[in-house]
Amino acid sequence: MELSRRSALSAIPAATLWAVSQALRAEAAPRSDPTATGGASTSSAPSDAAVLLRNTVAVLAGTAESNARPEVAPKLAALRATARTRLAAMDRAGQDELFEGVPLGTSDPNLNTSYQYLYEMALAACLPGGTDTSGPYADATVRRRVVDGLTRLHDDWFGDRSKGYYGNWFHWEIGIPGHATRTLVLLRDDVAEHRPELTATYIASMDGYLRNGKDGDVDLDSRFHTGANLADITTNRIFQGALLGDEARITKALADQLTVFATVDPYRPRHGVTDGFHADGSFVQHGSVAYTGSYGKGLLTRIVQTVKILDGTGYLPDDSLPGVVQGWIADGFAPLIFEGWMMEIVKGRAVSRTGTGYADVTAVVEAVVDLSAHTTGSDTEALQGYVKHVRQTSKAGLDPTAFVSPVSIARYADILGSPVPATDLGPAASHAAYNAMDRTVHRRPGYAFALARSSARISMYEYMSGENLMPWFQGTGAHYLYLSGADQRQAFGIDYFTAVPPHRLAGVTAPAGTRRTVPELYGTLWYDNPGRGFTSSSESQNAYVYFPRATQEFSGGARLDAYGSAGLVLSDDAAHAAQQAGTLPEDFVTYRAARATRSWFMFDDEILVLSAGVTGPAGRAVTTTVDSRIADPSSPVTVTGGLRDGSPWQRTGTAPPAWLRYADAGQRTSVGYVFLSGPSPVVALDTVTRSRRLVRLTNADTPVTKQVFTLSYEQSAGARPASMAHALVPNASAEQLASYAHGPLSVLSNTERLQAAAHTHLGITAANAFTPGTHRAGRLSIDGPASVMLRRTEGGTYSVAVSDPTTTRRTVSVTLHGRPLRTVSADPGVRVHHVPGGTRLDVTTHHAYGRSFTATLRGRA
């Protein structure tokens, strides 16, 4: 379903939002900060701040009306049960503890947790309405104990900045201020009665902890105050301004937050920041990590909450913000959610957590539910239809008790009971090219194919804080093939990364051998060498340990309607390149990557994969994994196949298969593999048991037993560079796989210079040219490097898509040989003219950041 305001994603931020931000900033600038004097600003009506606080309490605790709904009762019961647990832990606290088992003084996570527990007690004590208002968690004495707890935490641990700021900066600037500020909002009457100075005291201390800030304010030039982090910080400051009656703080924080709405222009970043949403729907955090499914959903949640808390106030001059967020949901989130599951390719280190996948989507659904209340007409219908679609297609269902707001639960129940039909936000057949974060999503009825790449622009992986301990190949062509009707927890998620060795992740080409994790290498969660610039949050740590980028530029592809291509050149990461250049300490350990040139051509029934120049570093063995899949140990899994002469494939035989078929009868899923060229693949089906702690230090030592199916090409040490071509065929039958002996797939070229293929039934020719010079693929001559797709319809019309996967070229030229063609339509930047023997397209790709340009041509009458 098309959203009527999706153009806002690119139009509003550049024009309106920045202007509004600057106007708010100018309005705020002359005013004084009341934290310095203890006073409050009276330069505008205080009613707006009062409305903001009332809205905030409703978001956090619900309203009497929402909390009387039977659908909300389980949420309220859960909040009260949590509060009882926290109160009991407070009663049993020992020395240097506010809560039993959470010692304070040297652990910033424990300090953060203590603030979280106080907030949870305050929340249960402030729930309006509901069927149960009795119990110790609702007593005024408990609210007083929470206020006293806030006072003690500040006096003994948080307030002294000479002792604070140990550990993770996030706790001091975002986590603790977030819990404390929300608690102060909920208990503002109790605080005013018992500790009237506490709010101003806390806010002054929070200001002091804002890293690199000027006078305790947000520093938009700081690499810490960007994207989702900036949204968190500014939301806290909006609440603080409302508590103080400080209009200047509110408007300044809102002005800063509005910069997060602006679409990122990587060629002209404001304040040097590339974190946030890009024009193609990509979301980037940490400057180079594809992060829609973790930080991105956090940003979505925070921004929608901003829309809710500002409702009915005069802080925003118009209703443009919901339109921007609709664009994020339709273009940035919906393609990445398959039958209620958030895809692994955009979760960074969060892939190693146990509560991901279906649980990730709960926050997105709550944001959509809330946003629908701030839209009208077809926009509202589209959003509500999407909520129903996610609920109906998710194998795990959706538990609204995980929503933040009781009001959202009530609204969710209303949507489910409405006559709005369940509808996805995009067509069942679609192709999303997220070139700004080196990700591709190809969807068809029955499956979704997600591909993770990397480049000099985007990180090869993310490790941090003991999470995602073995991430090394997650951005080097790793793919995830999601099949309809399956419970994705049985195929992917934490158990996939636990059971499958990191160098055998589906789609990966990697050298053989064992790598050691960061804790194994250095005995700490990071490489500690302050004298050489390596501290827990330093830029060197980011660049070489936490999320190093690749060192090559070619990563991307062309998109033609619902079809697409992608190309990647494997390279060493930035850390190994720096070590080879002699710029890293001698005890810093790095590893060489395998070498390969790779392409993916994505059609309707097939994903065709070409690899060329595949070799291991320094003569080492190398593995190219066609696919890896996991299954429950009790599930009847079979692997069957056929030879080129039509006879059945035998697992113990030596003849290479023409095709293979993996089937999991327990999940009722299957995947076919068609082999077009290359060495004979190796099939393995083993039952393994491994601990989830292998991939994340804080995971419980839970043993996971899975059947692991691996299909791979194995090259021995010192072997010559190899090439291979195969196709993945989701949900294929044996008869369908056998039919590929007669087409429709053909490989036109598979070298390190040019990879090209044709699909005769679809009339598509697709090519990735990796090197400078002219490359010929069928009727196409390509001035490389470039990605090109050509489709000829039965009516004689030609559609062409062209992109620059390096993002560095000013123009790309393509010639279509044959009789001259006339232009039916062409994107701006595409010039079509006749040349001897054909028709030439000159495409201005300057500053397009990998975007595809299209043209439609037709023969002259």
Number of C-alpha atoms within 10 A of each C-alpha: 16 13 18 14 16 19 13 21 26 18 15 19 22 17 11 13 22 19 15 19 21 16 14 22 19 15 15 20 13 9 14 16 20 19 18 9 9 11 14 18 18 11 10 12 12 15 12 19 26 15 17 23 23 15 22 21 21 21 18 19 26 27 20 14 12 23 23 17 17 13 19 22 19 13 21 24 16 14 20 25 15 16 25 19 14 22 23 12 18 22 11 13 16 14 9 13 19 25 24 18 13 19 18 20 15 13 14 23 18 19 23 22 18 26 25 20 22 25 25 23 27 27 24 26 27 20 24 18 17 19 13 13 17 10 10 16 26 21 14 13 12 18 24 18 16 27 22 15 18 23 19 14 17 17 12 13 18 24 20 12 13 8 12 15 17 14 14 15 17 19 19 24 23 22 21 21 26 23 20 22 24 21 23 24 21 24 22 19 12 16 22 13 11 13 15 13 12 18 21 19 15 23 22 16 17 26 19 19 22 22 20 17 16 11 11 16 20 24 19 19 14 15 20 20 24 28 27 26 23 26 28 23 23 26 25 24 26 27 25 26 26 21 22 21 23 27 28 28 27 26 24 26 28 23 26 26 26 23 24 24 24 24 26 25 18 17 11 11 12 14 12 15 22 25 29 27 25 23 23 21 26 27 30 25 23 23 19 27 27 33 25 29 27 20 24 27 23 19 21 23 22 19 25 21 21 21 18 19 23 20 17 13 15 13 17 18 8 8 12 15 21 20 21 23 24 26 22 26 22 23 21 24 24 19 26 26 21 23 26 26 25 27 31 26 27 25 23 28 26 24 28 31 19 15 12 21 26 24 18 20 24 25 18 23 26 24 24 24 25 23 23 22 15 17 16 10 9 14 22 19 21 24 30 29 22 25 26 21 18 24 19 16 17 20 18 17 15 18 13 22 20 15 19 19 24 28 22 24 27 21 19 23 16 13 19 16 10 12 10 16 15 20 19 23 21 16 15 16 16 18 24 23 26 23 26 26 30 29 25 24 22 26 26 19 13 15 21 25 21 22 25 25 30 34 29 19 22 26 29 31 29 29 25 20 18 20 23 25 24 24 22 22 23 26 26 28 28 22 25 23 22 23 24 21 15 17 17 23 18 16 22 22 23 24 25 24 20 25 26 21 12 21 25 23 27 25 24 25 31 28 25 19 9 8 15 12 19 21 15 11 15 15 11 13 21 22 22 16 13 10 7 11 14 18 16 22 16 11 14 18 20 22 16 22 23 24 27 29 26 27 22 18 19 28 28 34 34 31 25 22 14 17 22 27 27 30 28 26 25 26 24 21 27 23 25 22 19 15 17 11 9 10 11 19 11 8 9 16 17 20 15 16 22 25 21 23 23 30 28 27 27 24 19 16 16 19 20 26 25 26 25 24 20 25 28 26 19 11 13 16 19 26 21 26 23 26 22 24 24 25 24 18 15 9 13 14 22 13 19 16 22 21 16 15 9 12 11 15 20 15 15 6 8 9 13 18 25 25 25 26 22 22 20 18 13 13 20 14 19 19 21 23 25 25 23 21 14 16 16 16 19 14 15 13 16 11 14 15 13 16 17 24 20 21 25 26 17 14 16 12 13 12 15 17 18 25 21 22 21 21 22 23 18 17 21 14 16 14 14 13 13 16 20 22 22 23 23 23 21 26 20 20 15 15 8 12 20 18 12 16 17 8 11 13 21 16 20 16 18 23 19 19 18 26 28 25 25 24 19 14 9 15 14 21 24 32 34 37 28 26 15 12 12 16 22 17 22 16 13 23 20 27 21 22 23 31 33 32 28 22 22 18 11 9 7 11 15 22 21 26 25 31 29 33 31 21 22 15 19 12 16 22 21 25 22 23 17 13 12 18 22 17 16 13 13 17 13 11 15 19 15 20 14 15 13 10 12 16 21 22 23 17 25 20 24 15 16 19 22 29 24 26 23 25 22 19 20 17 14 9 5
